Amino acid sequence: MNAAPTEAAITAWLATQKDAMLAMLERLVNTDSSSADKRGVDSVGDQIRAFLADSGVPVEVMPGRKLGDVLRAVLDGPEASRAAANAGRSILLLGHRDTVFPQGEASRRPFRIENGLAYGPGVADMKAGLVMNAFVIAAFRKFGGHPAPIVGLFTGDEEIASPESRPLIEAEGRRARAVFNSEPGRPSGNVVTGRKGGVFSTVAIEGKAAHAGGNFEAGISAIEELARKVQAVHALTDLARGITLNVGVVRGGQSVNTVAPWAEFDIDLRHVEPQRREQVLGRIEAIVQTANVPGAKSRLRINGEFLPLTQGSASEALFALYRDASGNPGLEGEFSGGCADSGFTAAVGAPTICGVGPVGGKAHTAEEYLEVESLVPRAQALARAICRLEAAGL
């Protein structure tokens, strides 16, 4: 088949797969898979691997140490592509299997569809994107037409900044001619062409216990030190420069009648410009090292981070190609304050666009939803974009 008939065959087949896609999505959503739940994340992976195996797609499993395994599905490229300028360079489809929801959430809020919207934990972020990627890979296995090897990377730790899968994502990015990250499409229907970077850290504070009534003056309150530091950290927010700081979790203390001997808090730092990262982290470190309560000791620990998604000329060309493939000339690329694995591939030089998954919204909340009717069209748009990469010089 030449390119146009193959593209038509793939999109026609995908149009028949809506019910099968929804059935798979229901199974995935009804499987708990919080980032820390390796068993659950790997169970989602087992379901994806079984589907791909039934479709004739080989899948390599790279075991996670503490977090979910990484699945790497591969379709070899056609012989003809090996002589082209991008010979051997892959088309990378990204997706993560973990969610932010705790164990038991799937049974409390199982998958359901009401008035054209699907609900359930992780339905848009990003189990619908996983289903879409799996079916697109299966379509190319069935019909061919991909101008280069297709690699589907299904990771298990994105919601906590991909501490184990990042090296694998970056390695795939260095080999990629194009990267499509199937995070949810925006509620507007647009895709994402820019994202903030993020640093997740913990400040641990050591105080000294003392009886709060009988020996108060001998204590060093780690919680008082925490309160003062939290205010100072939040004061670093600079919305005009795209810098936000949020203390989202605090822990500490021994009992209500004990001066707190320990406390800690978790910081979410977001930034647009890479150079701001070091500037803000330097100011956070100064806050950490300054004792407001005499005798308190503090230390900063970086837990993980994302890099910003930025657009170069090749990524701009990839977006233009995707917009044409979508059939929507009004499609736009939006900027998102959220972070994603797409920042890692962009940082190693791979042309990258994000948010090409089915359309949804209100991620990370009980109101998270997916527009059911977007599932097949977004799969078709991705497939068309893949078919047209060679003609676009990508």
N, C-alpha and C positions, 0 to 999 in steps of 0.2 A: 504493500500500500504506500502511496505517497502521502505527504503530510496532511493535506486537506481532508481526504477521505478518512484517514486514521483519526484525525481530530474529531470529525463528525461521528465516527463510530464510538469513540470514547464518550463523548458528551451524550450521545443517545443512550448508551448503556447506563451511564450514571443516572439519567433521568428515570430509569426503571428501578433504581435501587433505594428509593426513599424509605420504603417500609423496612428493608433490611438494615439500612443505616440507623433508623430510629430504634429498631429492636436491639442492635448492638449498643447504641447510646444508653438505652434503658438499663442494660446489664452493667455497663461501666459506672453509670451514676449510682446504681444501687449497690456498688461495692465501695466500702469506705477506703479511702487512700490518703489520709493525712501524711504529710512529709515524714513524720517520725514513725509511721506505721509501715515498716518495711514489708510485712506480710501482705497488707492490703494493697500497697503500691505494686508489689510483684504479682498479686492476683489479677490486677488490671492488666499488667503486662502479659500474663499467661493468656488472657482472653484475646488480646491483640495478636499475640504470636500464633495462637491457634487459627485465627481468621486468616492471617497471612500465609501460614503453612497450607491451609486448605486451598488458597489461591495460587499456590506454587511459588511463593516468594520465600527465599531463604532468610533466616533471621539469626544473627549472632547475639548471644547473651553475654554481656560484660558484667560480672557480679559486682554489686555494691558492697562496700565493707560494712557499713552500718545502715545505709539508706538503700532506696530501691535500685534494682539492677538497671542497666542501660541496655535497651534493645536496639540493634542496628540491622535494619532490613535493607537489602541491596538488590537492585536490578542492574545487571551489566548493560553498558551502552552498546549500540550497534557497531559492527565492524567499521562501517564507513566513517563514524565519528572519530575514530582513533587517528585519522590522518588530518583532522581539522585543527584549527588554531588552538582550540581548547581541549585537545585530545586528552582523555582520561580525567578531566576535571568534572566533578560531580554536580548534580542538582540536589541540594540538601533541603529536606522537609523536616522541620523541627516541631516537637511537641512534648509537653510534660504530663505525667500521669498523676502527680501528687496534687492535693488540694489543701486548703487551709482549715478544713472542717475536722472536728474530733471524731474518734470512733463512736459509732452509734448514730451519727447524724443521718446516714442513709436510711436507717430503719425509722427514724423520726420523721424524715422528710423525703420519702421515696419519690422516684421519677413520676411525673404526671404531666399531662398536656391539657391546658385550658385555653380556649379562645385563641388558638394558634401559637401559644407560647408554651415552651417546655420548662419545667422547674425541677429543682433537685440540686444537691450539693455538687458543685463543679460542672454543672451542665454546660455552661459556656466557657468557663475557665478551668481546664480547657478540654473537657472530654469530647465535646462535639468536634473540636479540631483534630483530636486523635482519630476519631471515626472517619472524618473527612480524609485525612492523610492516608489511612489504611485503605480506604476504597479507591482513592486516586492511584496509589501504588498498584493495587490489584487490577485496576483498569489498564494500566500500561503493561502489566504482566500479560494480560489477556490479548491486547491489541498491538503492543509495540508503539512506535512513534516517538519515543523519547530520544533526543539527540545526544544524550550522554548518560552515564550511569546515574541512577536515582538512588539516593541514600535517605532512608527514613530513620531518624534518630528519635527514640521514645525514651525520655529521661524520667527520673523519679524524685528530683529534689529542687526543682526550680523555685518553689515558693519560699525556700530558705536560702536563696542565692546560689544554688547549684554547687555546693562545696565539693562534691565528689565527681559530678559529671562535667564540670567546666573544662578540665583539660581535654576531654573527649570532644566536647563541642568545638573548642578552639582548633583542635587537630582536624576535624571535619571541615571547619570553616576555611582553613588554609588550603584545602583541596577542592573547594567549591567554586564553581563559576556563577552560581546563583543560590541564594538562600531565601526560602519562604518559611516564616514562622507563623504557625496557624493558631496564634492567640486569637481571642474573639474579635470579630469585626466590630467597629464602633456602632453605637445605636443609630448613628446617622447613615450607616451603611458604608462608611469610609474605611480605609485601612490606616495603618500607622507607619509613618516614615521617620519619626523622631521620638526618642524616649530619654527620660532622665537617667543618670547613673544613681546608684544607691550604695550606702555603706551601713551595715548593721553591726552594732557594737554593744558591749556591756560594760558598765562602770561598777566595779566591786569596791565596797567601802568597809573598812575595818574600824570599829569603835571599841568600847570597853563596857562590859556589863557592870551594873550596880543596881542595888535595890532602889526603886524609884521613890520610896518614902523615907527609908532609914539611912540611905547612904548616897543620895542623889548626886552630890558634888563630886563623888569619885568616878562617876560614869562619863563616858564619851559617846554621845548619841550618834550612831551611824545614820539613823533616820533623819535627824535634824540636818546632818551634812548632806544627805541625799536631797532633801527639800530645797536647800539653797543651791545645790548644783543643778537640779532640774530647771529651776528658774533661769539660771545663767545659760544653760544649754538652749532652752527655748528662745532666749533673747538673741541667739545667733541667726534666727530665721530672717531671710532677706528676700521677700517675694519678688522684688524688682529684678533681682539677679537669678531667680529661679531656685533659690536655696531654701529648703525647709528642714526643720529638725523637729522630731516628734518623739517624746518619751512615751512609749506605748505600754510598758509593763514595769511595775516596781515590786520588789520583794524585800522582806527584811523583818528584823525584830525577833524577840524571844517570847515575851509575854507583856501584857498591858502594864504590869507593875515592875518591869525591868527596863532600865535604860538600854536602848537597842545596841547590841554588840556588833551587828552586821546589817548591811543593806546593799541592794544593788538595783540598777535600773538599766533598761534596754533602750537604745537610741536608734532611730531611723533617720538617716541623713540622706537627702536627695539633692542632686546638683545637675545642672545642664552642661556647664563648661568643665572639662576635665581638670583644668588648673585650679578650679575652686576647691576641689577635693582636698588637696594638701593644705590650702589656706584654712579651711574650716576645721579639718582634723587637728591642725596645730593649735587652733583656739580652744577646741575641746580638750586637748591634752593639757593646756594651761589651766583650764577650769578643774580638771581632775587633780592636778598637782597642787592646787591651792587649797589649803585646809581652812575652812570657815569656822569649824569647831576645833579648837586647839587639841592636837593629839590624834585627830582622825587621819587615817591613811587610805589612799584610793589608788586604783589602777584601772587602766583602760584595756579592753580586749576586743579586737576585731573578730567578729564571727563569720562574716561573709560580705561579699559586695557584688554589685552589678556595674557594668560599664555603660556609658551613654550610647544610645543608638543615634548615629549621625549619618547624614547622606553625603556621599561624594557623587561624581558624575555618573559612575557606573550604577549606583543605587538609584539615581534619578532615572536613568534609562530603563532599569528594571521596573520601576513604578510605572513609567509610561507604557511599557509593554503589558503590564498587568491591567492597567486601566483599559487599554484597548481590548484585552482578552475578556474583561468583565462585561463588555458591551454597554458600559455606562460611561459616556464621555464626561459626565459631571462628577465622576468619582474623584475624591481628593485624598491626599495623605495628611493625616492629623498628627499633632504632637501629643504625647501622653506623659503624664507625670509618673505613671507606673513604670517599673523596670521589667526586663525580660531577657531571656537568653540571646535574643537577637543582637543585643549590644556586644556580646562576646564575638560573634561572627563578623560584625561590622568592624570591630577593633582590629581584627587580623586581616582586614582588607577585602573581605568577601562582599560583593553586592548583595544587599539584604533589604527585604521589606518584611513588615510584621503586621499582625492583625488581619491576616488573610483568611482566618477561619470564619465559620458561620457567625451571623450577627447576634450579639447578646448584650446584656448590661447588668448592672448592679452586682458585679463580681464580689466575692468574699462576704456576701450577706445572705440572709434567708430569703431575700426577694430576687436572687439571681435568676435570670431567665435567658432563654434562647428563642429566637424567631425560627420556628420550625420550617417555614417556607424558604429560609435562606440556605438550608443545608445543601440541597442539590445544586443551586446556582453557584454557590461559592466553590463547591467541588469542581464544577464545570469550568469556572474561571481559572482556577489553579491549573487544571489539565490543559486548557488552551494556552496559557502562558508558557507551560513547559514545552508544548509542541512548537511554539513559535520562537523559542530562545535562539536557535541557530540563525533563523532569518533575520532576527534583530541584532545579530552580531554579539550576542552575549554567551 
